[in-house]
Amino acid sequence: MPQFFFHLRQGAKLIRDPEGVCLPDITSARAEAIESARELVTESITKSARIGLEWQFEISNEAGETVAIVPFRQAVD
């Protein structure tokens, strides 16, 4: 199975995912990113953290190529 990395972007700041996760395909990776974004947004609301809908996941493959961008806004649409 391919490995995908879910880097978290807030404006110019990028937090890299050093481990990644093995998933069957990009569709599964997008679904995982949306679910993770929902969890982070929910947690930020309950803890008064500063995670906003302008954040996004940048999903890359094992070669380091960005294969998808998933804005947190998609998690609440």
N, CA, C and O atoms as a printed pandas DataFrame, in Angstrom:
     atom_number atom_name residue_name chain_id  residue_number  x_coord  y_coord  z_coord
0              1         N          MET        A               1    0.839   -1.189    0.000
1              2        CA          MET        A               1    0.000    0.000    0.000
2              3         C          MET        A               1    0.876    1.241    0.000
3              4         O          MET        A               1    1.939    1.262    0.620
4              5         N          PRO        A               2    0.424    2.271   -0.698
5              6        CA          PRO        A               2    1.207    3.513   -0.714
6              7         C          PRO        A               2    1.168    4.228    0.643
7              8         O          PRO        A               2    0.226    4.090    1.424
8              9         N          GLN        A               3    2.209    4.980    0.878
9             10        CA          GLN        A               3    2.292    5.766    2.108
10            11         C          GLN        A               3    2.016    7.227    1.775
11            12         O          GLN        A               3    2.552    7.769    0.808
12            13         N          PHE        A               4    1.163    7.861    2.597
13            14        CA          PHE        A               4    0.816    9.263    2.421
14            15         C          PHE        A               4    1.207   10.036    3.673
15            16         O          PHE        A               4    1.113    9.532    4.792
16            17         N          PHE        A               5    1.647   11.273    3.458
17            18        CA          PHE        A               5    2.060   12.147    4.549
18            19         C          PHE        A               5    1.087   13.327    4.601
19            20         O          PHE        A               5    0.767   13.929    3.576
20            21         N          PHE        A               6    0.626   13.645    5.802
21            22        CA          PHE        A               6   -0.375   14.688    5.999
22            23         C          PHE        A               6    0.284   15.888    6.674
23            24         O          PHE        A               6    0.297   15.997    7.900
24            25         N          HIS        A               7    0.825   16.778    5.860
25            26        CA          HIS        A               7    1.468   17.981    6.375
26            27         C          HIS        A               7    0.381   19.017    6.662
27            28         O          HIS        A               7   -0.576   19.158    5.901
28            29         N          LEU        A               8    0.541   19.729    7.757
29            30        CA          LEU        A               8   -0.448   20.710    8.187
30            31         C          LEU        A               8    0.050   22.110    7.867
31            32         O          LEU        A               8    1.127   22.508    8.311
32            33         N          ARG        A               9   -0.730   22.853    7.098
33            34        CA          ARG        A               9   -0.346   24.211    6.723
34            35         C          ARG        A               9   -1.279   25.233    7.342
35            36         O          ARG        A               9   -2.503   25.115    7.292
36            37         N          GLN        A              10   -0.640   26.257    7.935
37            38        CA          GLN        A              10   -1.333   27.447    8.431
38            39         C          GLN        A              10   -0.596   28.641    7.840
39            40         O          GLN        A              10    0.442   29.058    8.354
40            41         N          GLY        A              11   -1.137   29.185    6.760
41            42        CA          GLY        A              11   -0.473   30.293    6.080
42            43         C          GLY        A              11    0.893   29.861    5.565
43            44         O          GLY        A              11    1.000   28.908    4.793
44            45         N          ALA        A              12    1.941   30.567    5.998
45            46        CA          ALA        A              12    3.301   30.241    5.551
46            47         C          ALA        A              12    3.937   29.127    6.372
47            48         O          ALA        A              12    4.978   28.589    5.997
48            49         N          LYS        A              13    3.309   28.784    7.492
49            50        CA          LYS        A              13    3.865   27.768    8.391
50            51         C          LYS        A              13    3.426   26.367    7.958
51            52         O          LYS        A              13    2.242   26.122    7.727
52            53         N          LEU        A              14    4.394   25.452    7.852
53            54        CA          LEU        A              14    4.117   24.080    7.470
54            55         C          LEU        A              14    4.667   23.149    8.541
55            56         O          LEU        A              14    5.854   23.184    8.864
56            57         N          ILE        A              15    3.788   22.319    9.085
57            58        CA          ILE        A              15    4.189   21.305   10.060
58            59         C          ILE        A              15    4.215   19.978    9.316
59            60         O          ILE        A              15    3.174   19.486    8.881
60            61         N          ARG        A              16    5.381   19.410    9.174
61            62        CA          ARG        A              16    5.550   18.187    8.382
62            63         C          ARG        A              16    5.179   16.945    9.189
63            64         O          ARG        A              16    5.454   16.850   10.385
64            65         N          ASP        A              17    4.559   16.013    8.510
65            66        CA          ASP        A              17    4.224   14.713    9.066
66            67         C          ASP        A              17    5.422   13.790    8.807
67            68         O          ASP        A              17    5.654   13.404    7.661
68            69         N          PRO        A              18    6.177   13.433    9.834
69            70        CA          PRO        A              18    7.379   12.629    9.609
70            71         C          PRO        A              18    7.109   11.140    9.409
71            72         O          PRO        A              18    7.971   10.423    8.901
72            73         N          GLU        A              19    5.926   10.663    9.801
73            74        CA          GLU        A              19    5.658    9.226    9.774
74            75         C          GLU        A              19    4.796    8.786    8.598
75            76         O          GLU        A              19    5.086    7.774    7.961
76            77         N          GLY        A              20    3.752    9.529    8.310
77            78        CA          GLY        A              20    2.837    9.138    7.256
78            79         C          GLY        A              20    1.980    7.962    7.664
79            80         O          GLY        A              20    2.087    7.443    8.775
80            81         N          VAL        A              21    1.125    7.552    6.740
81            82        CA          VAL        A              21    0.226    6.428    6.987
82            83         C          VAL        A              21    0.016    5.690    5.666
83            84         O          VAL        A              21   -0.062    6.307    4.603
84            85         N          CYS        A              22   -0.073    4.377    5.747
85            86        CA          CYS        A              22   -0.323    3.572    4.557
86            87         C          CYS        A              22   -1.820    3.474    4.314
87            88         O          CYS        A              22   -2.582    3.074    5.195
88            89         N          LEU        A              23   -2.221    3.837    3.127
89            90        CA          LEU        A              23   -3.630    3.802    2.734
90            91         C          LEU        A              23   -3.712    3.257    1.312
91            92         O          LEU        A              23   -2.739    3.333    0.561
92            93         N          PRO        A              24   -4.867    2.706    0.938
93            94        CA          PRO        A              24   -4.965    2.072   -0.380
94            95         C          PRO        A              24   -4.832    3.025   -1.563
95            96         O          PRO        A              24   -4.306    2.645   -2.609
96            97         N          ASP        A              25   -5.315    4.289   -1.401
97            98        CA          ASP        A              25   -5.316    5.203   -2.549
98            99         C          ASP        A              25   -5.537    6.643   -2.091
99           100         O          ASP        A              25   -5.742    6.914   -0.908
100          101         N          ILE        A              26   -5.490    7.555   -3.060
101          102        CA          ILE        A              26   -5.647    8.980   -2.757
102          103         C          ILE        A              26   -7.046    9.292   -2.236
103          104         O          ILE        A              26   -7.205   10.202   -1.422
104          105         N          THR        A              27   -8.049    8.570   -2.681
105          106        CA          THR        A              27   -9.410    8.788   -2.181
106          107         C          THR        A              27   -9.470    8.502   -0.680
107          108         O          THR        A              27  -10.091    9.252    0.073
108          109         N          SER        A              28   -8.839    7.442   -0.259
109          110        CA          SER        A              28   -8.774    7.114    1.168
110          111         C          SER        A              28   -7.971    8.161    1.931
111          112         O          SER        A              28   -8.307    8.499    3.066
112          113         N          ALA        A              29   -6.922    8.667    1.318
113          114        CA          ALA        A              29   -6.103    9.702    1.959
114          115         C          ALA        A              29   -6.905   10.986    2.144
115          116         O          ALA        A              29   -6.812   11.623    3.193
116          117         N          ARG        A              30   -7.692   11.374    1.141
117          118        CA          ARG        A              30   -8.545   12.564    1.270
118          119         C          ARG        A              30   -9.567   12.378    2.384
119          120         O          ARG        A              30   -9.791   13.289    3.181
120          121         N          ALA        A              31  -10.188   11.202    2.442
121          122        CA          ALA        A              31  -11.172   10.921    3.484
122          123         C          ALA        A              31  -10.529   10.988    4.865
123          124         O          ALA        A              31  -11.128   11.510    5.805
124          125         N          GLU        A              32   -9.330   10.469    4.989
125          126        CA          GLU        A              32   -8.586   10.517    6.250
126          127         C          GLU        A              32   -8.279   11.964    6.637
127          128         O          GLU        A              32   -8.397   12.328    7.807
128          129         N          ALA        A              33   -7.890   12.782    5.674
129          130        CA          ALA        A              33   -7.588   14.190    5.944
130          131         C          ALA        A              33   -8.838   14.932    6.408
131          132         O          ALA        A              33   -8.767   15.732    7.340
132          133         N          ILE        A              34   -9.972   14.681    5.775
133          134        CA          ILE        A              34  -11.221   15.357    6.171
134          135         C          ILE        A              34  -11.613   14.950    7.590
135          136         O          ILE        A              34  -11.997   15.799    8.395
136          137         N          GLU        A              35  -11.519   13.675    7.894
137          138        CA          GLU        A              35  -11.861   13.206    9.243
138          139         C          GLU        A              35  -10.909   13.810   10.286
139          140         O          GLU        A              35  -11.345   14.242   11.352
140          141         N          SER        A              36   -9.623   13.836    9.974
141          142        CA          SER        A              36   -8.646   14.428   10.900
142          143         C          SER        A              36   -8.902   15.915   11.091
143          144         O          SER        A              36   -8.782   16.424   12.205
144          145         N          ALA        A              37   -9.251   16.618   10.020
145          146        CA          ALA        A              37   -9.562   18.047   10.123
146          147         C          ALA        A              37  -10.776   18.258   11.021
147          148         O          ALA        A              37  -10.777   19.165   11.854
148          149         N          ARG        A              38  -11.806   17.435   10.862
149          150        CA          ARG        A              38  -12.993   17.529   11.737
150          151         C          ARG        A              38  -12.603   17.366   13.197
151          152         O          ARG        A              38  -13.045   18.128   14.056
152          153         N          GLU        A              39  -11.780   16.376   13.467
153          154        CA          GLU        A              39  -11.348   16.137   14.839
154          155         C          GLU        A              39  -10.558   17.323   15.398
155          156         O          GLU        A              39  -10.775   17.733   16.538
156          157         N          LEU        A              40   -9.653   17.867   14.604
157          158        CA          LEU        A              40   -8.858   19.008   15.064
158          159         C          LEU        A              40   -9.714   20.249   15.291
159          160         O          LEU        A              40   -9.518   20.964   16.273
160          161         N          VAL        A              41  -10.661   20.512   14.393
161          162        CA          VAL        A              41  -11.539   21.677   14.551
162          163         C          VAL        A              41  -12.408   21.499   15.784
163          164         O          VAL        A              41  -12.572   22.439   16.563
164          165         N          THR        A              42  -12.968   20.311   15.976
165          166        CA          THR        A              42  -13.802   20.041   17.155
166          167         C          THR        A              42  -12.995   20.217   18.430
167          168         O          THR        A              42  -13.458   20.840   19.385
168          169         N          GLU        A              43  -11.802   19.673   18.440
169          170        CA          GLU        A              43  -10.945   19.804   19.615
170          171         C          GLU        A              43  -10.593   21.267   19.886
171          172         O          GLU        A              43  -10.545   21.696   21.039
172          173         N          SER        A              44  -10.351   22.023   18.826
173          174        CA          SER        A              44   -9.993   23.436   19.015
174          175         C          SER        A              44  -11.157   24.219   19.604
175          176         O          SER        A              44  -10.947   25.150   20.381
176          177         N          ILE        A              45  -12.387   23.849   19.241
177          178        CA          ILE        A              45  -13.562   24.534   19.792
178          179         C          ILE        A              45  -13.697   24.224   21.279
179          180         O          ILE        A              45  -13.935   25.128   22.080
180          181         N          THR        A              46  -13.548   22.965   21.653
181          182        CA          THR        A              46  -13.727   22.584   23.053
182          183         C          THR        A              46  -12.586   23.077   23.943
183          184         O          THR        A              46  -12.770   23.255   25.147
184          185         N          LYS        A              47  -11.420   23.296   23.359
185          186        CA          LYS        A              47  -10.264   23.731   24.150
186          187         C          LYS        A              47   -9.873   25.181   23.884
187          188         O          LYS        A              47   -8.842   25.643   24.372
188          189         N          SER        A              48  -10.678   25.893   23.126
189          190        CA          SER        A              48  -10.398   27.291   22.769
190          191         C          SER        A              48   -9.020   27.453   22.128
191          192         O          SER        A              48   -8.324   28.439   22.370
192          193         N          ALA        A              49   -8.645   26.493   21.324
193          194        CA          ALA        A              49   -7.360   26.566   20.611
194          195         C          ALA        A              49   -7.538   27.429   19.362
195          196         O          ALA        A              49   -8.630   27.934   19.100
196          197         N          ARG        A              50   -6.485   27.591   18.614
197          198        CA          ARG        A              50   -6.522   28.467   17.444
198          199         C          ARG        A              50   -6.328   27.699   16.151
199          200         O          ARG        A              50   -5.387   27.955   15.400
200          201         N          ILE        A              51   -7.210   26.773   15.902
201          202        CA          ILE        A              51   -7.198   26.069   14.616
202          203         C          ILE        A              51   -8.382   26.603   13.837
203          204         O          ILE        A              51   -9.528   26.501   14.275
204          205         N          GLY        A              52   -8.098   27.164   12.694
205          206        CA          GLY        A              52   -9.149   27.785   11.908
206          207         C          GLY        A              52   -9.436   27.054   10.614
207          208         O          GLY        A              52   -8.700   26.156   10.205
208          209         N          LEU        A              53  -10.506   27.453    9.989
209          210        CA          LEU        A              53  -10.919   26.825    8.740
210          211         C          LEU        A              53  -10.004   27.186    7.581
211          212         O          LEU        A              53  -10.121   26.600    6.505
212          213         N          GLU        A              54   -9.091   28.142    7.775
213          214        CA          GLU        A              54   -8.138   28.491    6.717
214          215         C          GLU        A              54   -6.943   27.527    6.698
215          216         O          GLU        A              54   -6.134   27.576    5.772
216          217         N          TRP        A              55   -6.824   26.669    7.690
217          218        CA          TRP        A              55   -5.765   25.672    7.712
218          219         C          TRP        A              55   -6.046   24.630    6.636
219          220         O          TRP        A              55   -7.162   24.537    6.124
220          221         N          GLN        A              56   -5.027   23.850    6.300
221          222        CA          GLN        A              56   -5.229   22.800    5.309
222          223         C          GLN        A              56   -4.205   21.684    5.491
223          224         O          GLN        A              56   -3.123   21.884    6.044
224          225         N          PHE        A              57   -4.581   20.517    5.012
225          226        CA          PHE        A              57   -3.634   19.413    4.916
226          227         C          PHE        A              57   -3.066   19.412    3.510
227          228         O          PHE        A              57   -3.799   19.554    2.530
228          229         N          GLU        A              58   -1.762   19.251    3.420
229          230        CA          GLU        A              58   -1.103   19.034    2.143
230          231         C          GLU        A              58   -0.642   17.582    2.171
231          232         O          GLU        A              58    0.260   17.214    2.924
232          233         N          ILE        A              59   -1.268   16.781    1.348
233          234        CA          ILE        A              59   -0.974   15.354    1.323
234          235         C          ILE        A              59    0.113   15.096    0.279
235          236         O          ILE        A              59   -0.001   15.503   -0.877
236          237         N          SER        A              60    1.156   14.416    0.715
237          238        CA          SER        A              60    2.228   14.081   -0.241
238          239         C          SER        A              60    2.431   12.578   -0.265
239          240         O          SER        A              60    2.065   11.864    0.669
240          241         N          ASN        A              61    3.021   12.119   -1.349
241          242        CA          ASN        A              61    3.309   10.694   -1.506
242          243         C          ASN        A              61    4.724   10.393   -1.010
243          244         O          ASN        A              61    5.411   11.270   -0.486
244          245         N          GLU        A              62    5.140    9.156   -1.182
245          246        CA          GLU        A              62    6.464    8.733   -0.711
246          247         C          GLU        A              62    7.599    9.473   -1.410
247          248         O          GLU        A              62    8.690    9.598   -0.854
248          249         N          ALA        A              63    7.356    9.961   -2.616
249          250        CA          ALA        A              63    8.375   10.712   -3.356
250          251         C          ALA        A              63    8.441   12.174   -2.920
251          252         O          ALA        A              63    9.292   12.927   -3.393
252          253         N          GLY        A              64    7.542   12.577   -2.018
253          254        CA          GLY        A              64    7.525   13.952   -1.549
254          255         C          GLY        A              64    6.706   14.886   -2.416
255          256         O          GLY        A              64    6.716   16.097   -2.198
256          257         N          GLU        A              65    5.994   14.343   -3.402
257          258        CA          GLU        A              65    5.160   15.156   -4.288
258          259         C          GLU        A              65    3.802   15.414   -3.637
259          260         O          GLU        A              65    3.182   14.495   -3.099
260          261         N          THR        A              66    3.349   16.644   -3.686
261          262        CA          THR        A              66    2.013   16.960   -3.172
262          263         C          THR        A              66    0.984   16.385   -4.132
263          264         O          THR        A              66    0.977   16.708   -5.320
264          265         N          VAL        A              67    0.116   15.528   -3.604
265          266        CA          VAL        A              67   -0.885   14.865   -4.444
266          267         C          VAL        A              67   -2.295   15.382   -4.177
267          268         O          VAL        A              67   -3.212   15.120   -4.955
268          269         N          ALA        A              68   -2.469   16.120   -3.072
269          270        CA          ALA        A              68   -3.783   16.698   -2.771
270          271         C          ALA        A              68   -3.633   17.762   -1.699
271          272         O          ALA        A              68   -2.745   17.702   -0.848
272          273         N          ILE        A              69   -4.523   18.732   -1.767
273          274        CA          ILE        A              69   -4.626   19.756   -0.724
274          275         C          ILE        A              69   -6.058   19.705   -0.229
275          276         O          ILE        A              69   -7.002   19.790   -1.014
276          277         N          VAL        A              70   -6.211   19.565    1.091
277          278        CA          VAL        A              70   -7.543   19.452    1.682
278          279         C          VAL        A              70   -7.714   20.567    2.705
279          280         O          VAL        A              70   -7.202   20.466    3.820
280          281         N          PRO        A              71   -8.433   21.637    2.337
281          282        CA          PRO        A              71   -8.704   22.721    3.288
282          283         C          PRO        A              71   -9.616   22.235    4.423
283          284         O          PRO        A              71  -10.511   21.420    4.200
284          285         N          PHE        A              72   -9.391   22.726    5.602
285          286        CA          PHE        A              72  -10.236   22.350    6.736
286          287         C          PHE        A              72  -11.698   22.730    6.465
287          288         O          PHE        A              72  -12.608   22.095    6.998
288          289         N          ARG        A              73  -11.922   23.734    5.661
289          290        CA          ARG        A              73  -13.280   24.159    5.340
290          291         C          ARG        A              73  -14.097   22.997    4.766
291          292         O          ARG        A              73  -15.306   22.921    4.983
292          293         N          GLN        A              74  -13.436   22.092    4.033
293          294        CA          GLN        A              74  -14.138   20.935    3.465
294          295         C          GLN        A              74  -14.668   20.001    4.549
295          296         O          GLN        A              74  -15.604   19.238    4.309
296          297         N          ALA        A              75  -14.078   20.058    5.732
297          298        CA          ALA        A              75  -14.489   19.179    6.815
298          299         C          ALA        A              75  -15.814   19.605    7.434
299          300         O          ALA        A              75  -16.462   18.815    8.120
300          301         N          VAL        A              76  -16.211   20.826    7.200
301          302        CA          VAL        A              76  -17.462   21.310    7.803
302          303         C          VAL        A              76  -18.530   21.637    6.757
303          304         O          VAL        A              76  -19.627   22.073    7.106
304          305         N          ASP        A              77  -18.220   21.433    5.507
305          306        CA          ASP        A              77  -19.223   21.686    4.444
306          307         C          ASP        A              77  -20.266   20.602    4.416
307          308         O          ASP        A              77  -21.182   20.647    3.595
